[in-house]
C-alpha cells in the first residue's frame, strides 16, 4: 500500500466508528448508520421532568457522573432541539416516583450541534426477582420527524450484566460504555451518542 492510499484509509478509519454505528464512504460522499437500539421503558417513567442539566441536590449521596454526547440522525448528522429525558434510581436502588422534586430525573433540549449533557450520580442497583439489575440510566429521546427512542445506558465491567435479561442482549453492547475518571475527586464521565431513525 502506497503512502497516499494509507493516508486515505487511515482518514476513513477515523470516521468509521461512533458509539452508535458507522460512517462509510460512498460515490456521493459519506453514508452513516447511527441507529441506537431500544430497551424496555420500565415501570418508573414520569412525564414532565424539569428541563435541567444538573440533577444534583443538597446532601445527595453517590459518585458524580457527567453523561453527554450528541443526538444524531441515521446518517450521523446532528439533530438540534431534540428532547432527551433521563431517569434513574438513587444509590439504594429507589426511584423518586411521586415527589415534586423529580429527583434523579431531568430533560434537556439538544443544541445546534445535537449536543446534550447531564450531571448526576452513578445509580445504585435493585433486585429484579432474585437477580440484581446492573446499574443503568433510562433514556427517552424525541425529535420532530424521527421515531421516539426508549433505551437504557449500561456500564462496562458491571458484574450483573451477564445475568440481566435486557443488558445481556447483543443489541445492548453498543450501549454498554466505559466510565472515565475525571478530576481528583472520584468524578466519572461517559459519552453516549444517540442515533434516531426517521419516522
C-alpha positions in Angstrom: 0.0 0.0 0.0 1.5 3.4 -1.0 1.6 6.4 1.3 -1.4 8.1 -0.4 -3.6 5.0 0.0 -2.5 4.5 3.5 -3.4 8.1 4.5 -6.8 7.8 2.7 -7.6 4.6 4.5 -6.4 5.9 7.9 -8.6 9.0 7.5 -11.6 6.9 6.6 -11.0 4.7 9.6 -11.0 7.7 11.8 -14.6 8.4 10.6 -15.7 4.8 10.5 -16.9 4.2 14.1 -19.1 6.0 16.6 -20.7 4.8 19.8 -23.9 4.4 17.8 -22.9 3.0 14.4 -20.6 3.6 11.4 -19.9 6.0 8.7 -18.7 4.7 5.3 -17.6 6.4 2.1 -19.9 6.3 -1.0 -19.5 7.8 -4.5 -21.6 10.8 -3.3 -19.8 11.4 0.0 -20.5 9.6 3.2 -23.3 7.4 4.4 -24.0 6.6 8.1 -25.8 4.1 10.2 -26.2 5.7 13.6 -29.2 3.9 14.9 -29.3 3.3 18.7 -31.1 0.2 19.8 -34.1 0.3 22.1 -34.7 -1.2 25.5 -37.6 -1.5 28.0 -39.3 1.5 29.4 -39.6 0.0 32.8 -42.3 0.9 35.4 -40.9 4.1 36.7 -41.1 6.7 33.9 -42.6 10.0 34.9 -43.6 12.6 32.3 -42.9 16.3 32.7 -39.4 16.0 34.3 -38.0 19.6 34.6 -35.7 21.0 31.9 -32.3 20.9 33.6 -28.9 19.5 33.1 -27.8 19.5 36.8 -29.6 16.7 38.7 -27.6 17.2 41.9 -29.1 18.5 45.1 -28.1 19.2 48.7 -26.8 16.1 50.6 -27.1 13.9 47.6 -25.2 10.6 48.0 -23.1 8.9 45.3 -20.3 9.4 42.8 -20.9 12.2 40.5 -21.1 11.3 36.8 -21.3 13.5 33.7 -23.3 12.0 30.8 -23.1 13.6 27.5 -23.0 13.2 23.7 -24.9 14.0 20.6 -28.3 13.1 19.2 -27.8 12.1 15.5 -30.0 11.1 12.6 -29.5 7.9 10.6 -26.6 9.4 8.6 -24.9 10.6 11.7 -25.9 14.3 11.3 -26.7 16.2 14.4 -30.3 16.8 15.4 -30.9 20.1 17.1 -33.7 20.7 19.6 -34.3 17.0 20.3 -35.7 16.3 23.8 -33.5 14.0 25.9 -35.1 12.7 29.1 -33.3 10.6 31.6 -34.2 9.0 34.9 -32.5 6.5 37.3 -32.6 5.3 40.9 -30.6 6.6 43.8 -27.7 4.7 45.3 -30.0 2.4 47.3 -32.0 1.4 44.2 -35.0 3.6 44.8 -36.8 5.8 42.2 -38.5 9.1 43.1 -41.9 8.2 41.8 -44.0 10.9 43.3 -42.2 13.9 44.9 -42.3 17.3 43.3 -38.5 17.3 43.3 -38.3 14.8 40.5 -35.0 13.5 42.0 -32.6 11.8 39.5 -34.9 12.9 36.7 -34.4 15.6 34.1 -34.8 16.6 30.5 -32.6 18.6 28.1 -33.0 20.1 24.6 -30.0 19.5 22.3 -28.1 22.5 21.0 -27.4 23.3 17.3 -24.7 20.6 17.2 -27.1 17.9 18.6 -25.2 18.1 21.9 -26.6 17.3 25.4 -25.2 16.6 28.8 -26.4 15.9 32.4 -24.6 16.0 35.7 -26.0 13.4 38.1 -24.8 10.4 40.3 -23.9 6.9 39.5 -27.2 4.9 40.1 -27.4 2.0 42.5 -28.8 -1.4 42.0 -32.0 -3.2 43.0 -33.4 -6.7 42.9 -35.5 -7.8 39.9 -36.8 -11.1 41.2 -33.8 -12.9 42.6 -31.2 -11.1 40.5 -29.8 -7.5 40.7 -30.3 -5.3 37.7 -27.0 -3.8 36.7 -26.6 0.0 37.2 -28.4 1.7 34.4 -29.8 5.0 33.2 -33.1 5.3 31.3 -33.4 7.4 28.2 -36.4 8.7 26.2 -35.4 10.8 23.2 -37.9 12.5 20.9 -37.3 14.8 17.9 -39.6 16.1 15.1 -39.6 13.8 12.1 -38.0 11.0 14.0 -39.2 7.9 15.8 -39.2 8.0 19.6 -36.4 6.1 21.2 -36.7 4.3 24.6 -33.4 2.9 25.7 -31.0 2.3 28.6 -27.4 3.0 29.2 -25.2 0.4 31.0 -21.6 0.5 32.2 -18.7 -1.8 31.2 -17.4 -4.1 33.9 -20.7 -4.3 35.8 -20.8 -7.9 37.1 -24.6 -8.1 36.9 -24.9 -7.5 33.1 -24.3 -11.2 32.2 -27.4 -12.4 34.1 -29.7 -9.5 33.2 -32.3 -10.4 30.6 -32.0 -6.9 28.9 -28.4 -5.8 29.4 -27.1 -9.2 28.3 -28.8 -8.9 24.9 -26.4 -8.4 21.9 -28.3 -5.2 21.0 -27.2 -3.7 24.3 -23.5 -4.0 23.6 -23.3 -0.6 21.9 -25.0 0.9 24.9 -22.6 -0.6 27.5 -20.0 2.0 27.8 -16.8 2.6 29.8 -16.6 5.1 32.6 -13.8 7.6 32.5 -12.4 9.2 35.8 -12.2 13.0 35.7 -10.6 15.3 38.2 -9.3 14.2 41.5 -12.5 13.7 43.5 -13.7 10.4 42.0 -16.0 12.0 39.5 -16.8 10.0 36.4 -17.7 10.7 32.8 -19.4 8.7 30.0 -20.0 9.7 26.4 -23.2 8.3 24.8 -24.1 9.4 21.2 -27.7 8.6 20.4 -28.9 7.7 16.9 -32.6 8.2 15.9 -34.4 6.8 12.9 -36.8 8.8 10.6 -40.4 8.4 11.4 
